[in-house]
Every structure is written in C-alpha cells, then in structure tokens.
C-alpha cells in the first residue's frame, strides 16, 4: 500500500515538473516561480521515487 501511494505521488510530481515549463512557454508565469515549483517537485519526486523503488531484502 505504501508503495502505491509513493508511486502516485511520484507521478504527480512529474506532472508538476512538466506543467510550469509549459506555462512559461505560454507566458502565464514568471521564470522565478517556475524554478521554485520545479525545485520542490524534484525534491518530492526523489523522496517518493526512493520509497517506491526501494527493494526490501528477501532474507
């Protein structure tokens, strides 16, 4: 169950990585806001993807 939640959070953070750059291309938000959102989304992705892809020992 924990891995499924982490997977959903990781995928949502990837959407958060794509959306700001598209909004910047459409001149909807400023570059500084894009940098902030993408930094936060990257941190969230690394944290959740680590939980999602962590292999437990089978011993």
PQR file with spaces between the fields and no chain letter, atoms N, CA, C, O and H, PARSE charges and radii, in Angstrom:
ATOM       1  N    UNK     1       0.827   -1.200    0.000 -0.4000 1.5000
ATOM       2  CA   UNK     1       0.000    0.000    0.000 -0.0000 2.0000
ATOM       3  C    UNK     1       0.870    1.263    0.000  0.5500 1.7000
ATOM       4  O    UNK     1       0.577    2.237   -0.693 -0.5500 1.4000
ATOM       5  N    UNK     2       1.951    1.221    0.798 -0.4000 1.5000
ATOM       6  CA   UNK     2       2.836    2.374    0.887 -0.0000 2.0000
ATOM       7  C    UNK     2       3.498    2.654   -0.455  0.5500 1.7000
ATOM       8  O    UNK     2       3.697    3.809   -0.831 -0.5500 1.4000
ATOM       9  H    UNK     2       2.189    0.429    1.361  0.4000 1.0000
ATOM      10  N    UNK     3       3.838    1.582   -1.179 -0.4000 1.5000
ATOM      11  CA   UNK     3       4.478    1.763   -2.482 -0.0000 2.0000
ATOM      12  C    UNK     3       3.513    2.343   -3.506  0.5500 1.7000
ATOM      13  O    UNK     3       3.926    3.118   -4.368 -0.5500 1.4000
ATOM      14  H    UNK     3       3.677    0.644   -0.874  0.4000 1.0000
ATOM      15  N    UNK     4       2.250    1.988   -3.428 -0.4000 1.5000
ATOM      16  CA   UNK     4       1.260    2.527   -4.367 -0.0000 2.0000
ATOM      17  C    UNK     4       1.074    4.026   -4.133  0.5500 1.7000
ATOM      18  O    UNK     4       0.989    4.795   -5.091 -0.5500 1.4000
ATOM      19  H    UNK     4       1.914    1.359   -2.727  0.4000 1.0000
ATOM      20  N    UNK     5       1.013    4.437   -2.896 -0.4000 1.5000
ATOM      21  CA   UNK     5       0.885    5.862   -2.566 -0.0000 2.0000
ATOM      22  C    UNK     5       2.120    6.619   -3.025  0.5500 1.7000
ATOM      23  O    UNK     5       2.010    7.701   -3.601 -0.5500 1.4000
ATOM      24  H    UNK     5       1.082    3.813   -2.118  0.4000 1.0000
ATOM      25  N    UNK     6       3.299    6.050   -2.771 -0.4000 1.5000
ATOM      26  CA   UNK     6       4.539    6.693   -3.208 -0.0000 2.0000
ATOM      27  C    UNK     6       4.605    6.793   -4.727  0.5500 1.7000
ATOM      28  O    UNK     6       5.102    7.784   -5.263 -0.5500 1.4000
ATOM      29  H    UNK     6       3.388    5.171   -2.303  0.4000 1.0000
ATOM      30  N    UNK     7       4.109    5.774   -5.424 -0.4000 1.5000
ATOM      31  CA   UNK     7       4.091    5.801   -6.882 -0.0000 2.0000
ATOM      32  C    UNK     7       3.177    6.909   -7.395  0.5500 1.7000
ATOM      33  O    UNK     7       3.535    7.618   -8.336 -0.5500 1.4000
ATOM      34  H    UNK     7       3.706    4.969   -4.989  0.4000 1.0000
ATOM      35  N    UNK     8       2.023    7.063   -6.800 -0.4000 1.5000
ATOM      36  CA   UNK     8       1.099    8.126   -7.208 -0.0000 2.0000
ATOM      37  C    UNK     8       1.707    9.504   -6.963  0.5500 1.7000
ATOM      38  O    UNK     8       1.600   10.393   -7.807 -0.5500 1.4000
ATOM      39  H    UNK     8       1.732    6.487   -6.036  0.4000 1.0000
ATOM      40  N    UNK     9       2.339    9.678   -5.818 -0.4000 1.5000
ATOM      41  CA   UNK     9       2.972   10.959   -5.504 -0.0000 2.0000
ATOM      42  C    UNK     9       4.113   11.238   -6.476  0.5500 1.7000
ATOM      43  O    UNK     9       4.288   12.375   -6.914 -0.5500 1.4000
ATOM      44  H    UNK     9       2.426    8.955   -5.132  0.4000 1.0000
ATOM      45  N    UNK    10       4.891   10.212   -6.816 -0.4000 1.5000
ATOM      46  CA   UNK    10       5.998   10.390   -7.758 -0.0000 2.0000
ATOM      47  C    UNK    10       5.485   10.796   -9.132  0.5500 1.7000
ATOM      48  O    UNK    10       6.054   11.684   -9.769 -0.5500 1.4000
ATOM      49  H    UNK    10       4.749    9.288   -6.460  0.4000 1.0000
ATOM      50  N    UNK    11       4.437   10.168   -9.586 -0.4000 1.5000
ATOM      51  CA   UNK    11       3.887   10.508  -10.902 -0.0000 2.0000
ATOM      52  C    UNK    11       3.271   11.907  -10.917  0.5500 1.7000
ATOM      53  O    UNK    11       3.381   12.627  -11.910 -0.5500 1.4000
ATOM      54  H    UNK    11       3.975    9.447   -9.069  0.4000 1.0000
ATOM      55  N    UNK    12       2.634   12.282   -9.830 -0.4000 1.5000
ATOM      56  CA   UNK    12       2.083   13.644   -9.749 -0.0000 2.0000
ATOM      57  C    UNK    12       3.195   14.692   -9.722  0.5500 1.7000
ATOM      58  O    UNK    12       3.048   15.776  -10.285 -0.5500 1.4000
ATOM      59  H    UNK    12       2.545   11.696   -9.024  0.4000 1.0000
ATOM      60  N    UNK    13       4.295   14.366   -9.072 -0.4000 1.5000
ATOM      61  CA   UNK    13       5.403   15.322   -9.050 -0.0000 2.0000
ATOM      62  C    UNK    13       6.042   15.454  -10.430  0.5500 1.7000
ATOM      63  O    UNK    13       6.561   16.519  -10.766 -0.5500 1.4000
ATOM      64  H    UNK    13       4.415   13.484   -8.615  0.4000 1.0000
ATOM      65  N    UNK    14       6.014   14.399  -11.227 -0.4000 1.5000
ATOM      66  CA   UNK    14       6.496   14.516  -12.605 -0.0000 2.0000
ATOM      67  C    UNK    14       5.611   15.438  -13.429  0.5500 1.7000
ATOM      68  O    UNK    14       6.100   16.168  -14.291 -0.5500 1.4000
ATOM      69  H    UNK    14       5.592   13.534  -10.954  0.4000 1.0000
ATOM      70  N    UNK    15       4.321   15.405  -13.168 -0.4000 1.5000
ATOM      71  CA   UNK    15       3.409   16.352  -13.826 -0.0000 2.0000
ATOM      72  C    UNK    15       3.744   17.771  -13.392  0.5500 1.7000
ATOM      73  O    UNK    15       3.709   18.701  -14.197 -0.5500 1.4000
ATOM      74  H    UNK    15       3.924   14.813  -12.468  0.4000 1.0000
ATOM      75  N    UNK    16       4.072   17.931  -12.103 -0.4000 1.5000
ATOM      76  CA   UNK    16       4.478   19.243  -11.603 -0.0000 2.0000
ATOM      77  C    UNK    16       5.791   19.720  -12.212  0.5500 1.7000
ATOM      78  O    UNK    16       6.066   20.919  -12.227 -0.5500 1.4000
ATOM      79  H    UNK    16       4.100   17.175  -11.449  0.4000 1.0000
ATOM      80  N    UNK    17       6.589   18.809  -12.704 -0.4000 1.5000
ATOM      81  CA   UNK    17       7.824   19.200  -13.378 -0.0000 2.0000
ATOM      82  C    UNK    17       7.570   19.668  -14.810  0.5500 1.7000
ATOM      83  O    UNK    17       8.306   20.505  -15.332 -0.5500 1.4000
ATOM      84  H    UNK    17       6.365   17.835  -12.691  0.4000 1.0000
ATOM      85  N    UNK    18       6.547   19.137  -15.430 -0.4000 1.5000
ATOM      86  CA   UNK    18       6.256   19.481  -16.816 -0.0000 2.0000
ATOM      87  C    UNK    18       5.380   20.738  -16.919  0.5500 1.7000
ATOM      88  O    UNK    18       5.608   21.585  -17.782 -0.5500 1.4000
ATOM      89  H    UNK    18       5.950   18.456  -15.006  0.4000 1.0000
ATOM      90  N    UNK    19       4.408   20.852  -16.061 -0.4000 1.5000
ATOM      91  CA   UNK    19       3.426   21.939  -16.151 -0.0000 2.0000
ATOM      92  C    UNK    19       4.043   23.345  -16.093  0.5500 1.7000
ATOM      93  O    UNK    19       3.671   24.180  -16.917 -0.5500 1.4000
ATOM      94  H    UNK    19       4.223   20.164  -15.359  0.4000 1.0000
ATOM      95  N    UNK    20       4.954   23.650  -15.176 -0.4000 1.5000
ATOM      96  CA   UNK    20       5.489   25.005  -15.124 -0.0000 2.0000
ATOM      97  C    UNK    20       6.236   25.418  -16.388  0.5500 1.7000
ATOM      98  O    UNK    20       6.167   26.573  -16.809 -0.5500 1.4000
ATOM      99  H    UNK    20       5.256   22.971  -14.507  0.4000 1.0000
ATOM     100  N    UNK    21       6.948   24.470  -16.989 -0.4000 1.5000
ATOM     101  CA   UNK    21       7.669   24.828  -18.206 -0.0000 2.0000
ATOM     102  C    UNK    21       6.704   25.134  -19.350  0.5500 1.7000
ATOM     103  O    UNK    21       6.966   26.013  -20.172 -0.5500 1.4000
ATOM     104  H    UNK    21       7.004   23.532  -16.647  0.4000 1.0000
ATOM     105  N    UNK    22       5.601   24.414  -19.396 -0.4000 1.5000
ATOM     106  CA   UNK    22       4.593   24.712  -20.415 -0.0000 2.0000
ATOM     107  C    UNK    22       3.934   26.069  -20.155  0.5500 1.7000
ATOM     108  O    UNK    22       3.677   26.835  -21.083 -0.5500 1.4000
ATOM     109  H    UNK    22       5.388   23.701  -18.729  0.4000 1.0000
ATOM     110  N    UNK    23       3.668   26.349  -18.894 -0.4000 1.5000
ATOM     111  CA   UNK    23       3.078   27.649  -18.552 -0.0000 2.0000
ATOM     112  C    UNK    23       4.036   28.790  -18.857  0.5500 1.7000
ATOM     113  O    UNK    23       3.607   29.877  -19.245 -0.5500 1.4000
ATOM     114  H    UNK    23       3.876   25.726  -18.139  0.4000 1.0000
ATOM     115  N    UNK    24       5.328   28.548  -18.684 -0.4000 1.5000
ATOM     116  CA   UNK    24       6.316   29.567  -19.011 -0.0000 2.0000
ATOM     117  C    UNK    24       6.335   29.826  -20.517  0.5500 1.7000
ATOM     118  O    UNK    24       6.436   30.972  -20.954 -0.5500 1.4000
ATOM     119  H    UNK    24       5.676   27.665  -18.369  0.4000 1.0000
ATOM     120  N    UNK    25       6.239   28.766  -21.297 -0.4000 1.5000
ATOM     121  CA   UNK    25       6.209   28.926  -22.756 -0.0000 2.0000
ATOM     122  C    UNK    25       4.990   29.720  -23.220  0.5500 1.7000
ATOM     123  O    UNK    25       5.038   30.420  -24.232 -0.5500 1.4000
ATOM     124  H    UNK    25       6.158   27.834  -20.942  0.4000 1.0000
ATOM     125  N    UNK    26       3.900   29.602  -22.467 -0.4000 1.5000
ATOM     126  CA   UNK    26       2.683   30.342  -22.808 -0.0000 2.0000
ATOM     127  C    UNK    26       2.635   31.710  -22.131  0.5500 1.7000
ATOM     128  O    UNK    26       1.616   32.399  -22.195 -0.5500 1.4000
ATOM     129  H    UNK    26       3.861   29.034  -21.645  0.4000 1.0000
ATOM     130  N    UNK    27       3.738   32.108  -21.479 -0.4000 1.5000
ATOM     131  CA   UNK    27       3.840   33.393  -20.776 -0.0000 2.0000
ATOM     132  C    UNK    27       2.759   33.570  -19.702  0.5500 1.7000
ATOM     133  O    UNK    27       2.213   34.660  -19.537 -0.5500 1.4000
ATOM     134  H    UNK    27       4.565   31.548  -21.427  0.4000 1.0000
ATOM     135  N    UNK    28       2.460   32.494  -18.981 -0.4000 1.5000
ATOM     136  CA   UNK    28       1.462   32.551  -17.920 -0.0000 2.0000
ATOM     137  C    UNK    28       2.085   32.778  -16.544  0.5500 1.7000
ATOM     138  O    UNK    28       1.441   33.338  -15.657 -0.5500 1.4000
ATOM     139  H    UNK    28       2.904   31.608  -19.116  0.4000 1.0000
ATOM     140  N    UNK    29       3.338   32.346  -16.361 -0.4000 1.5000
ATOM     141  CA   UNK    29       4.019   32.549  -15.088 -0.0000 2.0000
ATOM     142  C    UNK    29       5.451   33.003  -15.345  0.5500 1.7000
ATOM     143  O    UNK    29       5.969   32.892  -16.456 -0.5500 1.4000
ATOM     144  H    UNK    29       3.862   31.891  -17.082  0.4000 1.0000
ATOM     145  N    UNK    30       6.072   33.514  -14.296 -0.4000 1.5000
ATOM     146  CA   UNK    30       7.434   34.039  -14.405 -0.0000 2.0000
ATOM     147  C    UNK    30       8.462   32.936  -14.166  0.5500 1.7000
ATOM     148  O    UNK    30       8.158   31.895  -13.586 -0.5500 1.4000
ATOM     149  H    UNK    30       5.651   33.604  -13.393  0.4000 1.0000
ATOM     150  N    UNK    31       9.682   33.190  -14.627 -0.4000 1.5000
ATOM     151  CA   UNK    31      10.756   32.207  -14.533 -0.0000 2.0000
ATOM     152  C    UNK    31      11.081   31.857  -13.080  0.5500 1.7000
ATOM     153  O    UNK    31      11.338   30.693  -12.777 -0.5500 1.4000
ATOM     154  H    UNK    31       9.929   34.037  -15.098  0.4000 1.0000
ATOM     155  N    UNK    32      11.074   32.832  -12.187 -0.4000 1.5000
ATOM     156  CA   UNK    32      11.400   32.555  -10.778 -0.0000 2.0000
ATOM     157  C    UNK    32      10.400   31.586  -10.157  0.5500 1.7000
ATOM     158  O    UNK    32      10.789   30.718   -9.376 -0.5500 1.4000
ATOM     159  H    UNK    32      10.865   33.778  -12.434  0.4000 1.0000
ATOM     160  N    UNK    33       9.140   31.719  -10.488 -0.4000 1.5000
ATOM     161  CA   UNK    33       8.127   30.796   -9.965 -0.0000 2.0000
ATOM     162  C    UNK    33       8.329   29.404  -10.550  0.5500 1.7000
ATOM     163  O    UNK    33       8.149   28.405   -9.853 -0.5500 1.4000
ATOM     164  H    UNK    33       8.825   32.424  -11.123  0.4000 1.0000
ATOM     165  N    UNK    34       8.702   29.332  -11.823 -0.4000 1.5000
ATOM     166  CA   UNK    34       8.978   28.042  -12.462 -0.0000 2.0000
ATOM     167  C    UNK    34      10.118   27.336  -11.730  0.5500 1.7000
ATOM     168  O    UNK    34      10.035   26.142  -11.444 -0.5500 1.4000
ATOM     169  H    UNK    34       8.849   30.143  -12.389  0.4000 1.0000
ATOM     170  N    UNK    35      11.162   28.068  -11.435 -0.4000 1.5000
ATOM     171  CA   UNK    35      12.307   27.491  -10.727 -0.0000 2.0000
ATOM     172  C    UNK    35      11.905   26.956   -9.356  0.5500 1.7000
ATOM     173  O    UNK    35      12.325   25.869   -8.958 -0.5500 1.4000
ATOM     174  H    UNK    35      11.229   29.039  -11.667  0.4000 1.0000
ATOM     175  N    UNK    36      11.098   27.719   -8.646 -0.4000 1.5000
ATOM     176  CA   UNK    36      10.671   27.305   -7.308 -0.0000 2.0000
ATOM     177  C    UNK    36       9.816   26.044   -7.359  0.5500 1.7000
ATOM     178  O    UNK    36      10.045   25.098   -6.604 -0.5500 1.4000
ATOM     179  H    UNK    36      10.758   28.602   -8.969  0.4000 1.0000
ATOM     180  N    UNK    37       8.837   26.038   -8.247 -0.4000 1.5000
ATOM     181  CA   UNK    37       7.936   24.886   -8.346 -0.0000 2.0000
ATOM     182  C    UNK    37       8.701   23.645   -8.789  0.5500 1.7000
ATOM     183  O    UNK    37       8.465   22.553   -8.272 -0.5500 1.4000
ATOM     184  H    UNK    37       8.652   26.806   -8.859  0.4000 1.0000
ATOM     185  N    UNK    38       9.606   23.804   -9.733 -0.4000 1.5000
ATOM     186  CA   UNK    38      10.354   22.656  -10.225 -0.0000 2.0000
ATOM     187  C    UNK    38      11.335   22.118   -9.183  0.5500 1.7000
ATOM     188  O    UNK    38      11.572   20.912   -9.122 -0.5500 1.4000
ATOM     189  H    UNK    38       9.798   24.691  -10.153  0.4000 1.0000
ATOM     190  N    UNK    39      11.900   22.997   -8.371 -0.4000 1.5000
ATOM     191  CA   UNK    39      12.783   22.540   -7.295 -0.0000 2.0000
ATOM     192  C    UNK    39      11.996   21.722   -6.277  0.5500 1.7000
ATOM     193  O    UNK    39      12.438   20.649   -5.868 -0.5500 1.4000
ATOM     194  H    UNK    39      11.708   23.977   -8.421  0.4000 1.0000
ATOM     195  N    UNK    40      10.850   22.215   -5.871 -0.4000 1.5000
ATOM     196  CA   UNK    40      10.021   21.496   -4.903 -0.0000 2.0000
ATOM     197  C    UNK    40       9.552   20.165   -5.480  0.5500 1.7000
ATOM     198  O    UNK    40       9.576   19.146   -4.790 -0.5500 1.4000
ATOM     199  H    UNK    40      10.491   23.088   -6.203  0.4000 1.0000
ATOM     200  N    UNK    41       9.123   20.169   -6.750 -0.4000 1.5000
ATOM     201  CA   UNK    41       8.663   18.937   -7.386 -0.0000 2.0000
ATOM     202  C    UNK    41       9.792   17.921   -7.517  0.5500 1.7000
ATOM     203  O    UNK    41       9.559   16.719   -7.392 -0.5500 1.4000
ATOM     204  H    UNK    41       9.104   20.996   -7.311  0.4000 1.0000
ATOM     205  N    UNK    42      11.000   18.385   -7.766 -0.4000 1.5000
ATOM     206  CA   UNK    42      12.141   17.483   -7.865 -0.0000 2.0000
ATOM     207  C    UNK    42      12.442   16.821   -6.525  0.5500 1.7000
ATOM     208  O    UNK    42      12.708   15.621   -6.468 -0.5500 1.4000
ATOM     209  H    UNK    42      11.189   19.362   -7.868  0.4000 1.0000
ATOM     210  N    UNK    43      12.401   17.591   -5.464 -0.4000 1.5000
ATOM     211  CA   UNK    43      12.639   17.039   -4.123 -0.0000 2.0000
ATOM     212  C    UNK    43      11.566   16.012   -3.776  0.5500 1.7000
ATOM     213  O    UNK    43      11.870   14.945   -3.243 -0.5500 1.4000
ATOM     214  H    UNK    43      12.185   18.566   -5.510  0.4000 1.0000
ATOM     215  N    UNK    44      10.307   16.336   -4.081 -0.4000 1.5000
ATOM     216  CA   UNK    44       9.212   15.401   -3.816 -0.0000 2.0000
ATOM     217  C    UNK    44       9.394   14.132   -4.630  0.5500 1.7000
ATOM     218  O    UNK    44       9.169   13.031   -4.128 -0.5500 1.4000
ATOM     219  H    UNK    44      10.060   17.203   -4.514  0.4000 1.0000
ATOM     220  N    UNK    45       9.806   14.283   -5.900 -0.4000 1.5000
ATOM     221  CA   UNK    45       9.985   13.102   -6.747 -0.0000 2.0000
ATOM     222  C    UNK    45      11.078   12.200   -6.209  0.5500 1.7000
ATOM     223  O    UNK    45      10.888   10.986   -6.129 -0.5500 1.4000
ATOM     224  H    UNK    45       9.989   15.178   -6.307  0.4000 1.0000
ATOM     225  N    UNK    46      12.222   12.767   -5.839 -0.4000 1.5000
ATOM     226  CA   UNK    46      13.312   11.947   -5.319 -0.0000 2.0000
ATOM     227  C    UNK    46      12.905   11.229   -4.039  0.5500 1.7000
ATOM     228  O    UNK    46      13.258   10.066   -3.848 -0.5500 1.4000
ATOM     229  H    UNK    46      12.376   13.753   -5.904  0.4000 1.0000
ATOM     230  N    UNK    47      12.179   11.894   -3.174 -0.4000 1.5000
ATOM     231  CA   UNK    47      11.753   11.260   -1.922 -0.0000 2.0000
ATOM     232  C    UNK    47      10.746   10.135   -2.179  0.5500 1.7000
ATOM     233  O    UNK    47      10.872    9.048   -1.615 -0.5500 1.4000
ATOM     234  H    UNK    47      11.891   12.839   -3.329  0.4000 1.0000
ATOM     235  N    UNK    48       9.762   10.392   -3.016 -0.4000 1.5000
ATOM     236  CA   UNK    48       8.732    9.381   -3.246 -0.0000 2.0000
ATOM     237  C    UNK    48       9.217    8.256   -4.158  0.5500 1.7000
ATOM     238  O    UNK    48       8.825    7.106   -3.964 -0.5500 1.4000
ATOM     239  H    UNK    48       9.659   11.276   -3.473  0.4000 1.0000
ATOM     240  N    UNK    49      10.046    8.555   -5.134 -0.4000 1.5000
ATOM     241  CA   UNK    49      10.562    7.503   -6.011 -0.0000 2.0000
ATOM     242  C    UNK    49      11.501    6.571   -5.259  0.5500 1.7000
ATOM     243  O    UNK    49      11.586    5.385   -5.580 -0.5500 1.4000
ATOM     244  H    UNK    49      10.364    9.490   -5.292  0.4000 1.0000
ATOM     245  N    UNK    50      12.196    7.089   -4.273 -0.4000 1.5000
ATOM     246  CA   UNK    50      13.064    6.241   -3.461 -0.0000 2.0000
ATOM     247  C    UNK    50      12.240    5.223   -2.686  0.5500 1.7000
ATOM     248  O    UNK    50      12.598    4.047   -2.626 -0.5500 1.4000
ATOM     249  H    UNK    50      12.126    8.052   -4.012  0.4000 1.0000
ATOM     250  N    UNK    51      11.153    5.664   -2.102 -0.4000 1.5000
ATOM     251  CA   UNK    51      10.263    4.750   -1.376 -0.0000 2.0000
ATOM     252  C    UNK    51       9.628    3.756   -2.339  0.5500 1.7000
ATOM     253  O    UNK    51       9.511    2.570   -2.030 -0.5500 1.4000
ATOM     254  H    UNK    51      10.862    6.619   -2.151  0.4000 1.0000
ATOM     255  N    UNK    52       9.223    4.238   -3.492 -0.4000 1.5000
ATOM     256  CA   UNK    52       8.543    3.417   -4.484 -0.0000 2.0000
ATOM     257  C    UNK    52       9.462    2.322   -5.028  0.5500 1.7000
ATOM     258  O    UNK    52       9.028    1.180   -5.180 -0.5500 1.4000
ATOM     259  H    UNK    52       9.317    5.201   -3.743  0.4000 1.0000
ATOM     260  N    UNK    53      10.710    2.645   -5.322 -0.4000 1.5000
ATOM     261  CA   UNK    53      11.607    1.704   -5.979 -0.0000 2.0000
ATOM     262  C    UNK    53      12.523    0.947   -5.021  0.5500 1.7000
ATOM     263  O    UNK    53      13.341    0.139   -5.462 -0.5500 1.4000
ATOM     264  H    UNK    53      11.062    3.573   -5.199  0.4000 1.0000
ATOM     265  N    UNK    54      12.401    1.190   -3.740 -0.4000 1.5000
ATOM     266  CA   UNK    54      13.246    0.535   -2.754 -0.0000 2.0000
ATOM     267  C    UNK    54      12.913   -0.957   -2.714  0.5500 1.7000
ATOM     268  O    UNK    54      11.746   -1.334   -2.606 -0.5500 1.4000
ATOM     269  H    UNK    54      11.736    1.846   -3.381  0.4000 1.0000
ATOM     270  N    UNK    55      13.928   -1.791   -2.801 -0.4000 1.5000
ATOM     271  CA   UNK    55      13.727   -3.228   -2.744 -0.0000 2.0000
ATOM     272  C    UNK    55      14.043   -3.716   -1.329  0.5500 1.7000
ATOM     273  O    UNK    55      15.119   -3.457   -0.790 -0.5500 1.4000
ATOM     274  H    UNK    55      14.876   -1.484   -2.888  0.4000 1.0000
ATOM     275  N    UNK    56      13.092   -4.418   -0.753 -0.4000 1.5000
ATOM     276  CA   UNK    56      13.303   -4.961    0.585 -0.0000 2.0000
ATOM     277  C    UNK    56      14.058   -6.275    0.476  0.5500 1.7000
ATOM     278  O    UNK    56      13.898   -7.014   -0.495 -0.5500 1.4000
ATOM     279  H    UNK    56      12.218   -4.628   -1.191  0.4000 1.0000
ATOM     280  N    UNK    57      14.880   -6.560    1.475 -0.4000 1.5000
ATOM     281  CA   UNK    57      15.633   -7.812    1.491 -0.0000 2.0000
ATOM     282  C    UNK    57      14.677   -8.987    1.665  0.5500 1.7000
ATOM     283  O    UNK    57      13.761   -8.940    2.486 -0.5500 1.4000
ATOM     284  H    UNK    57      15.010   -5.959    2.264  0.4000 1.0000
ATOM     285  N    UNK    58      14.899  -10.030    0.892 -0.4000 1.5000
ATOM     286  CA   UNK    58      14.029  -11.211    0.950 -0.0000 2.0000
ATOM     287  C    UNK    58      14.523  -12.243    1.961  0.5500 1.7000
ATOM     288  O    UNK    58      14.015  -13.363    1.999 -0.5500 1.4000
ATOM     289  H    UNK    58      15.643  -10.068    0.225  0.4000 1.0000
ATOM     290  N    UNK    59      15.494  -11.881    2.767 -0.4000 1.5000
ATOM     291  CA   UNK    59      16.062  -12.863    3.708 -0.0000 2.0000
ATOM     292  C    UNK    59      15.276  -12.994    4.970  0.5500 1.7000
ATOM     293  O    UNK    59      15.640  -13.780    5.845 -0.5500 1.4000
ATOM     294  H    UNK    59      15.906  -10.971    2.736  0.4000 1.0000
